[in-house]
Amino acid sequence: MAACHIVPTRDSNIFRLRVRLPSSEDATPELLELSTVVAGCRFRTLYWPARTSPSDKFGIRPTGPVLKAAAKVSTHMVLLDKTGTPAPSIGTRFHVDGMFVLCAPREDVKANCVVDNHFVVLCSVNIEHHSDPAIPPWAPPSSSTENELPHLAHNLAVLWGKQELTDVSFDVGGESLGAHRLVLAAASPVFRAELYGPMAESNMTSSITIQDMEASTFRSMLHFIYHGSLPDAGKIAIPSTIAEYQHLLVAADRYAVERLKKICEDKLCADGITVDSVVSMLELAEQHVCSNLKARCFSFLADGDNFKVVATSGEYLRLMQSFPNLLAEARDRFKIPHEKPTIMDPGSHKKTRLC
């Protein structure tokens, strides 16, 4: 029978879900649930083994009250490949009823992640706290240490800008970009696992290759990690088009850099949605768990004229076919009758109903 268990790590915000790959002879249950305490909050981790669908699904969400001071609880899950390195390109992520879900095709898991008939999902939790309501936001820092922190951040950014004392390098799109391990680990649980996890020693001297990302996108993400803001015009390339913001959002989600992801999402909500782009934006929002962007897309489609133009396109219908959750949400929002929509088969010139 399929079995999974939670493996703690030295980081109180990160744990591993180790899963034994079910065999065809196993009486696989529909759902396996585990409970754990992370960062002072109790979370429930769920695993739906591939049975009627070709994909394994994993979920994580808080159960019971979170810390009273918590402003926001965010979660992230990523499969580890056979070397123990995060493989964020495997699977898709989305939210269902407030729960983070990772969905990965079983064949991809078998080919890339299974070792000794087991595979591992890295789970991380980030809790953002409210400021003390008794302390106004304009109050000066309470200690000399806090006064020194901006100088430390500035000095680290200067070191990165000069590429001095870097201890890790990344080969991205034919370029080599250096950085500092501790800085990346502090900003991203995915980098933390990659640089300080079981396979960290193999990455100490060699360059880490980043697939499926442009050098300018990775550089902008590094700039944000060091500076807390996107690059200024005239210094280095900045996101100047909507497509570049889309690429940067994908990178931020891949490495769980939540603040950068929100900045990109806000930019796309404000300037990126048109009749021509709304379908790709909706797909982006669903794949990378961007609830605000998805809501903005649906608000745009709520305009009758926009909906008439978009909803009859093959691109829109294919999106609804690929993401049944979106189809159900669109039906509820736009009062569409619950019948299967159709899409034109370009080979036969016949319409085929979507499942």
C-alpha positions as CSV (number, residue, x, y, z in Angstrom):
1,M,0.0,0.0,0.0
2,A,1.2,3.5,-0.7
3,A,2.9,5.1,2.3
4,C,4.2,8.5,3.1
5,H,5.7,10.2,6.1
6,I,7.0,13.6,7.1
7,V,10.8,14.1,7.5
8,P,11.8,17.3,9.5
9,T,14.7,19.4,8.5
10,R,17.0,21.8,10.5
11,D,14.9,24.6,9.2
12,S,11.7,24.9,11.3
13,N,9.8,26.3,8.2
14,I,10.7,23.4,5.9
15,F,9.9,19.7,6.0
16,R,10.0,16.8,3.5
17,L,7.2,14.5,2.5
18,R,8.7,11.2,1.6
19,V,6.4,8.9,-0.5
20,R,6.7,5.3,-1.4
21,L,5.7,4.9,-5.0
22,P,2.5,2.7,-5.1
23,S,2.8,-0.4,-7.3
24,S,0.0,-1.7,-9.5
25,E,-0.8,-4.4,-7.0
26,D,-1.2,-2.0,-4.1
27,A,-4.7,-1.3,-2.8
28,T,-4.0,2.4,-3.1
29,P,-6.2,4.6,-0.9
30,E,-7.8,7.6,-2.5
31,L,-6.2,10.0,0.0
32,L,-3.4,9.9,2.6
33,E,-3.3,12.6,5.2
34,L,-0.6,13.7,7.6
35,S,-0.5,16.4,10.3
36,T,2.6,18.4,11.4
37,V,3.5,21.6,13.2
38,V,5.6,24.1,11.2
39,A,6.6,27.5,12.4
40,G,4.3,27.2,15.4
41,C,1.2,26.3,13.3
42,R,-0.4,23.0,12.6
43,F,-0.6,22.0,9.0
44,R,-2.3,19.1,7.2
45,T,-0.5,17.5,4.2
46,L,-2.5,15.5,1.8
47,Y,-1.5,13.0,-1.0
48,W,-3.8,11.8,-3.7
49,P,-2.1,8.9,-5.5
50,A,-2.6,8.6,-9.3
51,R,-5.6,6.3,-9.8
52,T,-8.3,7.5,-12.1
53,S,-6.1,10.3,-13.4
54,P,-2.5,10.1,-14.6
55,S,-1.2,12.5,-12.0
56,D,-0.2,12.5,-8.3
57,K,-1.6,15.4,-6.3
58,F,-0.3,16.9,-3.1
59,G,-1.8,19.6,-0.9
60,I,-0.9,21.6,2.2
61,R,-2.9,24.0,4.3
62,P,-3.2,25.2,7.9
63,T,-5.6,23.4,10.2
64,G,-6.9,25.2,13.2
65,P,-6.0,28.8,14.3
66,V,-2.7,30.2,13.1
67,L,-0.6,32.5,15.2
68,K,-2.7,35.5,16.3
69,A,-0.1,37.9,15.0
70,A,0.2,36.3,11.6
71,A,-0.9,38.5,8.8
72,K,-0.5,35.9,6.1
73,V,0.4,32.2,5.8
74,S,1.8,31.1,2.5
75,T,2.9,27.6,1.5
76,H,5.0,26.1,-1.3
77,M,5.7,22.6,-2.5
78,V,8.3,21.3,-5.0
79,L,9.4,17.9,-6.1
80,L,13.1,16.9,-5.6
81,D,14.8,15.2,-8.4
82,K,17.0,12.0,-8.1
83,T,19.9,14.1,-6.8
84,G,17.9,15.7,-4.1
85,T,17.8,19.1,-5.9
86,P,14.5,21.0,-6.3
87,A,12.8,20.4,-9.6
88,P,10.3,23.2,-9.9
89,S,9.6,22.6,-13.6
90,I,7.9,19.3,-12.7
91,G,4.2,19.6,-12.1
92,T,1.8,22.5,-11.8
93,R,0.5,24.4,-8.8
94,F,-2.8,26.0,-8.0
95,H,-5.2,26.8,-5.1
96,V,-8.4,24.9,-4.3
97,D,-10.5,26.1,-1.4
98,G,-7.6,27.9,0.2
99,M,-5.2,24.9,-0.1
100,F,-2.0,24.9,-2.0
101,V,-1.9,21.9,-4.5
102,L,0.9,20.5,-6.5
103,C,-0.1,18.2,-9.4
104,A,2.5,16.1,-11.2
105,P,2.1,13.5,-13.9
106,R,3.1,10.1,-12.5
107,E,5.3,9.3,-15.5
108,D,7.3,12.5,-14.9
109,V,7.7,11.6,-11.3
110,K,8.9,8.1,-12.1
111,A,11.4,9.4,-14.7
112,N,12.9,12.2,-12.7
113,C,12.3,11.8,-9.0
114,V,12.1,8.1,-7.9
115,V,15.0,6.6,-6.0
116,D,14.7,3.3,-4.2
117,N,11.0,3.3,-5.1
118,H,10.5,6.6,-3.1
119,F,10.3,10.2,-4.1
120,V,10.3,13.4,-2.0
121,V,8.3,16.6,-2.0
122,L,9.9,19.6,-0.3
123,C,7.3,21.6,1.6
124,S,7.8,25.1,3.0
125,V,5.8,27.6,5.1
126,N,6.2,31.3,5.3
127,I,4.3,33.4,7.9
128,E,4.3,37.1,7.6
129,H,3.5,38.9,10.9
130,H,1.6,42.1,11.5
131,S,3.6,44.9,13.0
132,D,2.9,45.6,16.7
133,P,-0.2,47.9,16.6
134,A,1.1,49.8,19.6
135,I,4.1,50.9,17.6
136,P,3.4,53.4,14.8
137,P,5.1,52.7,11.5
138,W,7.0,56.0,11.6
139,A,8.6,55.1,15.0
140,P,12.4,54.9,14.9
141,P,14.1,51.4,15.3
142,S,14.3,50.3,18.9
143,S,17.9,49.1,18.8
144,S,21.3,50.0,17.2
145,T,21.3,46.6,15.6
146,E,18.2,47.4,13.6
147,N,19.8,50.7,12.5
148,E,22.8,48.8,11.1
149,L,20.8,46.3,9.1
150,P,20.2,48.6,6.1
151,H,23.9,49.1,5.9
152,L,24.5,45.4,5.9
153,A,21.9,44.9,3.1
154,H,23.6,47.7,1.1
155,N,27.0,46.2,1.6
156,L,25.8,42.8,0.4
157,A,24.2,44.4,-2.7
158,V,27.5,46.2,-3.5
159,L,29.4,42.9,-3.2
160,W,27.0,41.3,-5.6
161,G,27.1,44.2,-8.0
162,K,30.9,43.9,-8.1
163,Q,30.7,40.1,-8.2
164,E,33.0,39.9,-5.2
165,L,33.3,37.0,-2.7
166,T,30.6,35.1,-4.5
167,D,30.5,31.4,-3.5
168,V,28.0,30.0,-6.0
169,S,27.5,30.6,-9.8
170,F,24.6,29.9,-12.1
171,D,24.8,29.2,-15.8
172,V,21.7,30.8,-17.3
173,G,21.1,31.2,-21.0
174,G,24.8,31.0,-21.8
175,E,25.8,33.6,-19.1
176,S,27.4,32.9,-15.7
177,L,26.0,34.8,-12.8
178,G,27.6,34.7,-9.3
179,A,25.8,35.1,-5.9
180,H,26.2,34.4,-2.2
181,R,24.7,31.2,-0.9
182,L,23.5,32.7,2.5
183,V,21.7,35.6,0.8
184,L,19.9,33.3,-1.6
185,A,19.0,30.8,1.2
186,A,17.6,33.6,3.3
187,A,15.4,34.8,0.4
188,S,14.1,31.5,-1.0
189,P,13.3,28.1,0.5
190,V,14.0,26.5,-2.9
191,F,17.5,28.0,-3.0
192,R,18.0,27.0,0.6
193,A,17.2,23.4,-0.2
194,E,19.3,23.4,-3.3
195,L,22.4,25.1,-1.7
196,Y,22.2,23.5,1.8
197,G,20.4,20.3,1.2
198,P,21.8,16.8,0.8
199,M,23.4,17.5,-2.5
200,A,24.9,20.9,-1.5
201,E,28.5,19.5,-1.6
202,S,28.2,18.6,-5.3
203,N,27.3,22.3,-6.0
204,M,30.2,23.9,-4.0
205,T,32.6,24.3,-6.9
206,S,30.6,23.6,-10.1
207,S,28.2,26.0,-11.8
208,I,24.5,25.3,-11.3
209,T,22.7,25.2,-14.6
210,I,19.3,26.9,-14.7
211,Q,17.0,25.5,-17.4
212,D,14.0,27.2,-19.1
213,M,14.9,30.7,-18.0
214,E,16.5,33.7,-19.7
215,A,19.5,35.3,-18.2
216,S,17.8,38.7,-18.0
217,T,15.0,37.2,-15.9
218,F,17.3,35.4,-13.5
219,R,19.4,38.6,-13.2
220,S,16.4,40.7,-12.3
221,M,15.3,38.1,-9.7
222,L,18.8,38.2,-8.1
223,H,18.7,42.1,-8.2
224,F,15.4,42.0,-6.3
225,I,16.8,39.5,-3.7
226,Y,19.7,41.8,-3.0
227,H,18.0,45.2,-3.2
228,G,14.4,44.5,-2.4
229,S,13.4,46.3,-5.6
230,L,13.5,45.8,-9.3
231,P,16.5,47.3,-11.3
232,D,16.4,51.0,-12.2
233,A,16.4,52.0,-15.8
234,G,19.8,52.8,-17.2
235,K,21.7,50.4,-14.9
236,I,20.8,46.9,-16.0
237,A,17.9,45.5,-18.0
238,I,14.6,45.8,-16.2
239,P,11.2,44.3,-17.0
240,S,9.9,46.7,-19.6
241,T,7.2,44.7,-21.3
242,I,4.3,42.6,-20.0
243,A,5.9,39.5,-21.3
244,E,9.0,40.2,-19.2
245,Y,6.9,40.6,-16.1
246,Q,5.2,37.3,-16.9
247,H,8.6,35.6,-17.2
248,L,9.7,37.1,-13.9
249,L,6.5,36.0,-12.1
250,V,7.2,32.4,-13.3
251,A,10.8,32.7,-11.9
252,A,9.6,34.1,-8.6
253,D,7.0,31.3,-8.2
254,R,9.6,28.7,-9.2
255,Y,11.9,29.9,-6.3
256,A,9.1,31.0,-3.9
257,V,10.3,34.6,-3.8
258,E,6.8,35.7,-2.7
259,R,7.3,39.5,-2.5
260,L,8.6,39.6,-6.1
261,K,5.8,37.4,-7.3
262,K,3.3,39.8,-5.8
263,I,4.9,42.8,-7.4
264,C,4.7,41.1,-10.8
265,E,1.2,40.0,-10.2
266,D,0.1,43.5,-9.3
267,K,1.8,44.9,-12.5
268,L,0.0,42.4,-14.7
269,C,-3.3,43.1,-12.9
270,A,-2.9,46.8,-13.6
271,D,-1.5,46.9,-17.1
272,G,-1.4,43.4,-18.6
273,I,-5.0,42.3,-19.3
274,T,-6.5,42.9,-22.8
275,V,-8.8,41.0,-25.1
276,D,-5.7,39.5,-26.7
277,S,-3.9,38.6,-23.5
278,V,-6.6,37.7,-21.0
279,V,-6.5,33.9,-21.9
280,S,-2.8,33.7,-21.4
281,M,-3.0,35.7,-18.2
282,L,-5.7,33.4,-16.9
283,E,-3.6,30.4,-17.7
284,L,-0.6,32.0,-16.0
285,A,-2.7,32.8,-12.9
286,E,-4.0,29.2,-12.7
287,Q,-0.6,27.6,-13.2
288,H,1.2,29.8,-10.7
289,V,-1.5,30.3,-8.0
290,C,-2.1,34.0,-8.6
291,S,-5.6,34.5,-7.1
292,N,-5.6,38.3,-7.6
293,L,-4.6,38.0,-11.3
294,K,-7.3,35.3,-11.8
295,A,-10.0,37.5,-10.2
296,R,-8.9,40.4,-12.4
297,C,-9.1,38.3,-15.5
298,F,-12.6,37.1,-14.6
299,S,-13.6,40.7,-13.8
300,F,-12.4,41.7,-17.3
301,L,-14.4,38.9,-18.9
302,A,-17.5,39.9,-16.9
303,D,-17.9,42.7,-19.4
304,G,-20.3,41.2,-21.9
305,D,-18.5,42.5,-25.0
306,N,-15.2,41.1,-23.8
307,F,-16.7,37.8,-23.0
308,K,-18.3,37.4,-26.4
309,V,-15.0,38.0,-28.2
310,V,-12.9,35.8,-25.9
311,A,-15.2,32.9,-25.1
312,T,-15.7,31.9,-28.7
313,S,-11.9,31.6,-29.4
314,G,-10.2,28.2,-29.7
315,E,-7.5,29.4,-27.3
316,Y,-10.1,30.0,-24.5
317,L,-11.9,26.7,-25.1
318,R,-8.6,24.8,-25.0
319,L,-7.7,26.5,-21.7
320,M,-11.1,25.4,-20.2
321,Q,-10.4,21.9,-21.4
322,S,-6.9,21.9,-19.8
323,F,-8.1,23.3,-16.4
324,P,-11.5,21.9,-15.3
325,N,-11.4,24.0,-12.2
326,L,-11.4,27.1,-14.4
327,L,-14.3,25.8,-16.4
328,A,-16.3,25.3,-13.3
329,E,-15.5,28.7,-12.0
330,A,-16.3,30.3,-15.3
331,R,-19.7,28.6,-15.3
332,D,-20.5,29.9,-11.9
333,R,-19.3,33.4,-12.6
334,F,-20.9,33.8,-16.0
335,K,-24.0,31.6,-15.4
336,I,-23.0,29.3,-18.3
337,P,-25.3,26.2,-18.6
338,H,-23.6,23.0,-17.5
339,E,-23.0,21.5,-20.8
340,K,-19.7,20.5,-22.3
341,P,-18.3,23.3,-24.5
342,T,-17.1,22.5,-28.0
343,I,-13.8,23.1,-29.8
344,M,-13.1,22.9,-33.5
345,D,-10.8,20.0,-34.5
346,P,-8.5,21.6,-37.1
347,G,-7.9,18.3,-38.8
348,S,-11.4,17.1,-39.3
349,H,-13.2,20.5,-39.3
350,K,-15.6,19.0,-36.7
351,K,-16.5,20.3,-33.3
352,T,-15.5,18.1,-30.4
353,R,-17.0,18.4,-26.9
354,L,-14.6,19.1,-24.1
355,C,-14.4,16.7,-21.2
